[in-house]
C-alpha cells in the first residue's frame, strides 16, 4: 500500500473516532425521553351484595418462616386459584405468626375474608408494621398448614370495595 493510501486510512479512522466520541458525549448529556403517565392500575368497584372474585384481588406474600421459597410457593398456588400475584419476599417487619396472618387494619374487608378462607387453620388479622403494597398482604409462619382445597374463590361483598386491577397496555 502506498503512503497516500495509508494516510487516507489513518485519516478515516481518526474521523470515525472523533465522530464516535462526539456522539457518545452528546448521548451522555442528553435528557431522557419522557415516560408516558399511564395508570398503574384500573380501579374497579364491587358494590355491596355483588360477587367479589379472586381475579380482582392482588396478594402479596411474606415469608416469616425459615423455609426458603415459602412465600413464592404460596403466591404461585394462590395465582392458580385466580388471585393476582404481587410480591413474594421475606418478612421485613417484626410481626410473627405461627400459621398465617393477614396484615390489615380492616379485618372485615371482603378481600381479607376471601383470602383468609383460602388457608387451613387459624388465620390471624393483624396490623402491618411495615409499608405494604396495594392489595392484601399475607404473612406465612413456620407452622403453615397449607391451602384449603375446598375454599371458594368468590365471595359476596358485605360492603362496597374498590380494587386496583393492574392495567395492561398492548402495543
C-alpha positions in Angstrom: 0.0 0.0 0.0 1.5 3.4 -0.9 1.8 6.3 1.5 -1.2 8.2 0.2 -3.5 5.2 0.8 -2.0 4.8 4.4 -2.7 8.4 5.2 -6.2 8.1 3.8 -6.9 5.1 6.1 -5.4 6.9 9.2 -7.5 10.0 8.5 -10.7 7.9 8.0 -10.0 6.1 11.3 -9.3 9.3 13.1 -12.5 10.8 11.7 -14.6 7.9 12.8 -13.0 8.1 16.3 -13.8 11.8 16.6 -17.4 11.4 15.4 -17.9 8.5 17.8 -16.5 10.4 20.7 -18.8 13.4 19.9 -21.8 11.2 19.6 -21.0 9.5 22.9 -20.6 12.8 24.7 -23.9 14.1 23.2 -25.8 10.9 24.3 -24.2 11.1 27.8 -25.6 14.5 28.4 -28.9 14.2 26.6 -32.2 14.4 28.5 -34.1 11.1 28.7 -37.3 10.7 26.7 -40.4 11.5 28.7 -42.2 8.5 30.1 -45.9 8.4 29.5 -48.0 8.8 32.6 -50.1 5.7 32.3 -52.2 4.4 35.2 -50.5 1.6 37.1 -53.9 0.1 37.7 -57.6 0.4 36.9 -59.9 1.0 39.8 -62.9 -1.4 39.8 -65.7 -1.0 42.3 -67.6 -4.0 43.7 -70.8 -2.9 45.3 -72.3 -4.4 48.5 -74.1 -7.7 47.6 -72.1 -8.2 44.3 -69.7 -11.0 43.8 -66.0 -10.4 44.6 -63.9 -12.9 42.8 -60.2 -13.8 43.2 -59.2 -12.3 39.8 -59.8 -8.8 41.4 -57.6 -9.4 44.4 -53.9 -8.8 44.4 -52.0 -10.8 47.0 -48.5 -10.2 48.4 -46.9 -12.9 50.4 -44.2 -12.5 53.0 -42.2 -15.4 54.5 -41.9 -15.4 58.3 -40.5 -19.0 58.5 -37.1 -20.4 57.9 -38.3 -22.4 54.8 -36.7 -21.0 51.7 -39.2 -20.0 49.0 -42.3 -20.5 51.1 -43.7 -17.1 50.1 -43.2 -17.7 46.4 -44.8 -21.2 46.6 -47.9 -19.8 48.4 -48.1 -16.9 45.9 -48.0 -19.3 42.9 -50.7 -21.6 44.5 -52.9 -18.5 45.0 -52.3 -17.4 41.4 -53.5 -20.9 40.3 -56.8 -20.1 42.1 -57.1 -16.9 40.1 -55.6 -14.3 42.5 -53.4 -11.6 41.1 -49.8 -12.3 42.2 -47.9 -9.5 43.8 -44.6 -9.6 45.7 -43.1 -12.7 47.4 -40.5 -11.6 49.9 -39.1 -12.4 53.3 -40.9 -10.6 56.2 -39.3 -7.2 56.6 -41.2 -6.5 59.8 -41.3 -7.8 63.4 -44.8 -9.2 63.3 -44.8 -13.0 63.5 -47.4 -15.7 63.2 -47.5 -19.5 63.6 -49.7 -20.3 60.6 -51.0 -17.4 58.5 -51.6 -13.7 59.3 -53.2 -11.2 57.0 -51.7 -7.8 57.5 -54.7 -5.4 57.6 -56.4 -2.6 59.6 -59.8 -3.7 58.2 -60.5 -7.3 59.2 -64.0 -7.2 57.8 -62.8 -6.2 54.3 -64.4 -8.7 51.8 -61.0 -9.1 50.1 -59.5 -10.1 53.5 -62.3 -12.6 54.1 -61.9 -14.1 50.7 -58.1 -14.6 51.1 -58.5 -15.9 54.7 -60.8 -18.6 53.5 -58.1 -20.0 51.3 -56.0 -21.2 54.2 -56.2 -24.2 56.6 -56.0 -23.5 60.3 -56.2 -20.2 62.2 -55.7 -17.1 60.1 -54.9 -14.0 62.2 -55.7 -10.5 61.1 -53.1 -8.1 62.4 -51.9 -4.5 61.5 -48.7 -4.4 59.4 -45.6 -3.0 61.0 -44.0 -2.1 57.6 -45.1 -0.4 54.4 -47.2 -2.9 52.4 -48.1 -2.9 48.8 -51.6 -2.2 47.4 -53.7 -5.3 47.8 -53.8 -8.0 50.5 -50.6 -8.8 52.3 -50.2 -12.3 53.8 -47.6 -13.5 56.3 -46.6 -17.2 56.2 -45.4 -18.6 59.5 -43.2 -21.7 60.4 -46.3 -23.9 61.1 -48.0 -23.0 57.8 -50.8 -25.6 57.4 -51.4 -25.2 53.7 -54.3 -24.1 51.5 -57.9 -25.2 52.0 -58.6 -27.2 48.8 -62.4 -26.7 49.1 -62.2 -22.9 49.5 -64.4 -20.8 47.2 -62.7 -18.2 45.0 -65.7 -15.9 45.2 -67.5 -14.2 48.0 -70.4 -11.8 48.3 -69.2 -8.4 49.2 -70.6 -7.3 52.6 -69.7 -3.7 51.8 -68.6 -1.6 48.8 -65.0 -2.3 47.8 -62.6 -0.6 45.4 -59.9 -2.8 44.0 -56.8 -1.9 41.9 -56.5 -4.2 38.9 -53.2 -3.9 37.1 -53.6 -2.1 33.8 -52.0 -3.9 30.8 -51.4 -1.9 27.7 -50.9 -3.8 24.5 -48.9 -2.3 21.7 
